[in-house]
Amino acid sequence: MGSSQPIEYIFLAGSVLLFLSILASKISGKFGIPALLIFLSVGMLAGSEGVGGIHFDDAGIAKSLGTIALAFILFSGGLNTNLAATRKVVWKGLSLSTFGVLITAVVVGYFSSWIFKIPLAEGFLLGAVVSSTDAAAVFSILRSRSIALKGQLKSLLEFESGSNDPMAVFLTIMLIQFIQSPGLSIGYFCLQFIQQLVLGLSVGFLTSRAIVYAINHLHLEYEGLYPVLTFALVLFTYGITTALGGNGFLAVYLLGLLLSAQTLQHKTSLMRFHEGLAWLMQIAMFLTLGLLVFPSQLLPVAIPGLIIAAVLSFLARPLAVFISLAFFKMELNEKVMLSWVGLRGAAPIVLATFPLLAGVPNAALIFNVVFFVVLISVLIQGTSIPFVAKWLNVNAPFIRKARFPIELEQREGVDAELLDYIVPFNGKSVGKAIYELNMPVDSLVVLVCRNEKFIIAKGSTVIEGGDVLLALITKRNANQVRKILSETKQENP
């Protein structure tokens, strides 16, 4: 797909590929195949060695598109994260996203150097590229197969997946610099790491405060301009952080995470906009990366690629999990589950374009191996997650989140929230009428979602396990209402 092609043909090809990817994503929900694999497959089929015959080999465009896409995907991930739940797992998540990533890179790097007979630094570079996880594929499978996870596993996986990409990016860039300039000292890289960390956290925090003020005080005439405003500020946050020498991916993820807990005007529409934008970015990125790869070049690395995938899944990831969480109290089955769901996804393939553009020796080998490892990881680990969760007894009853037909737009000065609560099957409120719940006087249950049907709440409405209650509450009573609805019965000894 060169620049000589008329723009209308590029638009036509792009729209057809997007449409086919969306249609093919139905397979993901029906058969539990990760959407990532579907999008990559469509791109490969459309490529020069596929039925589409589209020739695309520009790693620079792929890297630029992938970088922008990852920034918006991470921001959306942070924006849709429950910050209160994240606080409970923050230290575990940080340990996994730093020490865990480093351990994974070292173990995979050592075996890569030995198997492919390449210098140790290039082996470590391959290890660094595949060191970050992709939980988006995991949770798309869990939702499509109606699987939930017990305890803090879901929150921990979400936080790890959003916070470990910056570490993988740093290790990749550091190793490329080391290969090209072997004289650089360890002290230089330590200073670089501190600089990227401090600037990433600082800019992410400062821009979050600025965005909250801008959204709540600019009073734009048109509501449609607010998504445009956040779009521009996400790009600004990534751009200014990177220009200053910080980690832009860390900044945008922190930005989304901090905004998730703030009261923003038009917050619901903003979250929907960025969720849709994140899907668009994922599809565009995976299609581009699928076009970039040549399937015939994957065959020579198939056997060693399988070995690397096995080392990653059965040695490197488990070591990373058990060592990183050694000082935290967790059950053995939870750690085993964390070890198995360490899927590789978008970030490794994007990072694999960095050595190509830098002209690193064996860069083509690294790219093809990484692409193959990601495919194997998604195909085998991704499709087996529901069975492994059940086998390890870490799955929980799955309750699909209700989409209520009414909303309350958050505005500054309005001390009210419209929140939904899932009633546990062994909850104390089960079997009680709403008037028996002892709710605060300024709180009101508005709707009940039961078996995907909505019931207008009355004082005499009897609550059943698994009901999703939509309550209009004052913010000061949120915790009290949550406690009333989530309280469970004591089990018999």
N, C-alpha and C positions, 0 to 999 in steps of 0.2 A: 504494500500500500504506500506508494510514493507520493511526493508532492505534485507530480505531473498529472495525477488523477483529478478530474473535475470535482469541485466541492460537492456537487449534488450526488455524485456516485459515492463519495465518502459518507455523506449523510444517509444515503439509502442503505449502504452496507452496515453502518453503525446501528441504524434503527432496526433493521432485520435481525441483527445479532442480539440486540437488547430484547426484542420481542421473543425470539427463540429461547433466550436464557430464562425469561420470566415463565414461559410455558413449561420449559424443562424443569423449573424449580418445583413444579407440582409433584415430580417424581420424588423429590426430597421428602415432602410431607407424607407421601403414600408408602414409600418403601424404606424410609429412614436413611437415605443416602444424603450425605452432607451437601448443602447447596454449593459450597466451594468447589467440590469435585464436578458438579454439573456445569458450572460456569467455565471452569478450566477446560472441560471436555468440549464444550461448544467452541471455545477459542481454538483448540487444537484441530477440531474438524474443519473449521473455517480457514485454517492456515494454509501455507503453501504446499504442505504434504497431505492436506485433507481434501475433502470434497469441495470446499470453498475456493481453494487456490489463491487465497490472499497472501501475498508475499510481504512479510513484515520482519525486519531484523534490526530495528533501531533500539538498542538498549538504553540510549539516552532518553528517548520519549517514554519508554516503559518505566524507567527510574523516576522521572519527573511526575508522571501520572500516578505511579505507586506511592510516592512521597505525599502528594496532595491528598490522595485517597486515604492513606493511613491516618493522616492528621484529622480528617473529618470523621473517620470511623472511630478513632480513639476519643474524640470530643463527644460524639454521640453516645459511646459506651459509658463515659463518665457521667454524662447528663442523665442517663437512664439508670444509674446505679443508686441504690439505697445507701446514703452516706451513714445513716445511723447503724445499719447492719455492717457496713465496711469498717467502722471504728472498732468493732469487736475482733476483727481479724487482721487489723492493719499491720501488726508486727510479724505475724506469720506470712502475710502476703509480701511484705518487704523483704523478708528473708528468702522467700522463694524467688522473687524477682531480681535479686542481686546475687546472693551466694548460689542459689539454685541454677541460675543462668550460667554463672562462671563454672560451676562443677560440670554442667552439661557440656559446655564448650570444650573443657579440658579433656574429658573422657572421650567424647566423639572425635575431637581433634587428634588425640594420640592414636586411636585405631585407624582414622582416615589416613594419617601419615604412613602407618605401617602397611595398610592394605593397598594404597595407591602408589606407594614408593615415592612420595613427595616430601619436601622439607617439612620439618615439624611446624614451622610458622604457618605454612600454607594449610597444613592439616588443622591447626587451631583456628585458622580463618574459616574453614568449612564448618568446624564445630560451632564457632560463634554465630555463623549465619543461621544455623538450624536450632539455636539455643532457646528461642522464645516460643511460647505456646499460643494457640488461637482458640479461645473459648467460645467464639461466636458459632463455630461449627458444632461444638459440643452441645450448646443450649438449643440450637435449631433442631438437633436430633432429639434431645430430651423433651422438647415441646411437641414435636411431631409424633413421638412414640408415647406421649403422656407419662413421662417418668420425672419424678421429683427426687431431690436428694435430701437426706436428713441433716439436721444440725446446721453447721456453718459452712458446709462444703460448697454450696452454691455461691455464697458471698465471697468465699476465699478464692474460688476459681475465677469469678468475675474480676476481683481486684488484681489477682496475679496476672491475668491476661492483659489487663489494661496498663499495668505498671512494669511489665518485664520487657516490652519492646525497646524502651530507651536504653536499657542495659545492653541488649543485643546490638543495637545500633552503635553504641560507644565501643564495644569490643570489636565489632567489624571494622570500623574506621581506624581504631587504634592499630589493629593488626595489619591493615593495608599500609598505614604509615610506617610501621616497623619493617615490613617487607621491602618497601621502597627506600627507607632510610634506616638501615640497621643500627646506625650510631646513636639513635635517640635513646635517652636514658629512661629508666623506670620512673624516676622522679618527675620527668616531663609528663608521662602518661597519668601519674597520680594527680598532678596539678590540673591536667585536662579533665579528669573525671570529676574532681571537686568543682571546677569551674562550670562544667555542664550541669552538674547536679544543683548547685546553688543558684545559677541563673535560671534554670528551668523552673525550679520551685518558686523563685522570687517573681519572675515575670508572670507565671501562671496565677499566683496569688494576687498580684497587683492588677492584672487585667480583669480578673474576676470581680474585684471591687469596682473597677471602672465600668464594666459591662452592666452590673446591677444598677449602678447610678444612672447610666445612660438609658437603659430600658425603662426605668421607673420615673425618670424626670424629663426626658426629651419631649414626651407627649406628641409623638408623630401623628400627622393628620390621617395617615392611612395605615391600617393594621398590617397590610402586606409588606410594609417597609421594615418591620421588626425582624423577620427572618433574614432579610438582606443585610440588616445591621449586624446581626450575630455572625452571618457568613463572612462579612468583611473583617470582623474583629477576631474570628478564629484564624483567618489567614494572616492578619496582623500579628497575632500572638505567636504563631509559628515562625513567621518571617523575622520579627524583631529579636526573638530568642536565639534563632540560628545565627543571625547576623552578628549578635553580640558574643557568640561563641558558646551559647548554652544549648541544652537539649530541647528542641522544639516539640518533640513528641511528648516528653514529660510535661511540658508547659500546657499543651492543649488538653491532655488527659486530666491534669489537675484542675484546669479551668472548668471543664465539664463537670467534674466531681464536686467542686465547690458550688457551682451554679445549681446543682441538683437539690441542694438544701435551702436555696434562697427563694423568697417570694418575689416573683417576677410578673409583670403585666404580660398577658398573652402567653403564659408559660406553656399551656397545653398545646397551643398551635405551634409554638417554637419547637417543642419536643417532637411533634409529629413531622414538622418540616425536616428536622435534622435526622430523624429516623429514616424518612424516605430518601434523603440525600445520602445517608450512609449506605443504604441498599444500592443506590445508583453507583456510588463510588466502588462498592465491592464488585458489582457486576462488570463495570468498566475496567477495573484493575485486573480481575481474573481473566476477562476476555483478552485483554492486551497481553498478559503474561502467557496465556495459552497460545496466542498467535506467535509470540516470540520464540517458543520452543519448537524444535524440529524433532518429531517422534523418532526418526531413524537414528538420531544421535543418542537417544536414551537406551537403545538396545545394548550397545557395548558396555554400559555401566549398570546393566540390570542386576547381574549377580553380585558384584561388590556393593551396589546400591542397596540390595536386600540385606546384606550383612551390616551395613551402616545403619539401616532402619531398625534391624534387630538389636544392635548395640544401643541405639538411642532409646528404644522402647523398653528393653528388658534389663539394661544396665545403667546407662547414663541418667535417664529420668528417675528411676527408683532411687539411685544413689543421691541425686540432687534433692529429692523430696525428703528422704529419711535423714540426711545430714543437715539440711536446712531447718528441719522441724524437730531436731533431736532434743531441743530444750523446751519444747512446747508440749502440753498435754493433749494428745490426740490418740484415738483408738487405732489399732493396727489396720483394721479394714478400711478406715478412712484414709490412711496414708497410702494403702495399696490402690484405692480408687483414684486418689490424686496422681499417683504414678501412672496409671493407665490412661487417664484423660489428658495427658500432656500432648494434645494434637498440635501438629505443625500446620501452618496455614499461609496467610497472605504475607506476613512480615518476612519469613525466610526467603520466599521467592523474590520479593522486592530487594532484599539485602543482597541476594545473589547477583543482582545487576551491578552492584557497587564495584566488585573486582573486575568485571568486564570493562567498565568505563575507565577504571584506573590502570588497565593494562597489566594486571598482576599475572605472573606466570601460572598456568593451569587454571585460568579464570573460567574458560569454557567447560572444563571438567567439573569445577566446583558448581557452576550453574546447573549442569545436567544432573549431577548427583543430588543436589538439593531439590530440584524439581521432582526427581524420581522418589526421593525419600518422603516428600510432602504427599505425593499421590498415594504411596503405600500407607503412610500414617493415617490419612483421612479414610482410605478405603477399608483398612483392617480395624484400626482402633475405633474410628468413628462409628462404623456400623455395629460394633460389638458393645458399645457403651451400655445400652439398656440391659443386656444380658449380664454383663459384669457387675452393674449396680445391684441387680437382683441377687446374683450369686454371693456378693459381699454383704448383702443385707444393709445397704446404705440408701436404698430407695424408700420413698415415702409416698403416701396417697397423693395423687396428682389432682389438683383442683384448677381447672382452667380459669384464668382471670376474666372476670366479667367485663363487658364493654357496655357501660350504662348509657342510656340515651340522653342523659342530662349532665351538664357540667356547670361548675362555678368558676368563673374567671378570677384568678388571683389579682388583686389590686392593692396598692399601698393604702393603709388605713382601714382595711376591711378585716375585722377580727373574726374570720370564719373560714372554715375549710369543708370541702365535700370529699370525704375519704371513704374507701371501701375496706371492709374487714372480712376475712374468711373465718367462719366459725369452725373450730376443730370438731372432729367427729366425737371426741370424748370431752367436749367443752361443757362447762357447768351451765351454760345458757341453753343447751339443747333440751327441748321439751318445754321450755318456758315461753310464755307470751311476752311480747315486747314490753308491756307495761310492768312486768315483774323483774326487769333487769336492773332497776335502780339507777337508771341513766341520769346524768346531771340535768337539771331543769332546762338549761339552755342548749341541749343536744337533742337531735331528732333523727330517728331512722326513717329515711324517705322511701327507699325501694329495697326489695329483697330479690336476689337472683337465685333461682332454684331450677336445676336441670335446664339451664339456658333459657328459662322463661322468667319474666319480670312480674313481681307481685307488688302492688301498692301497699306499703306498710300501714298497718293499723295497730292500735294498742293490743288487740286480741290476737294478732298474727302469731302463731306458734313457730318457734325457730327449730330448724332441723340441722343436723350435722352436715357440713359442706356448704351451707347457705353463704352467700356473699351479701353482706349488708352494706348499703350505701347510707352513710350518716352525715348529716349537716351538724357540725360541731364548732364550738369556739376553740381557738388554738390553745388556750390555757387548759382546756379539758381533754386534749387529745390523748394524753397518756392514760388518764383515768378511764376514758371510753375504751381505749385499746385493751387495757387490763381486764375490764369487765367482759369484753367479747372474746378474748383469747384465753381466759382462765380455764384450765382443764380440771377434770375430776381426779381425785386421788385414787390410784390403783390399789386394789386389795393386796395385802402382803401375802 
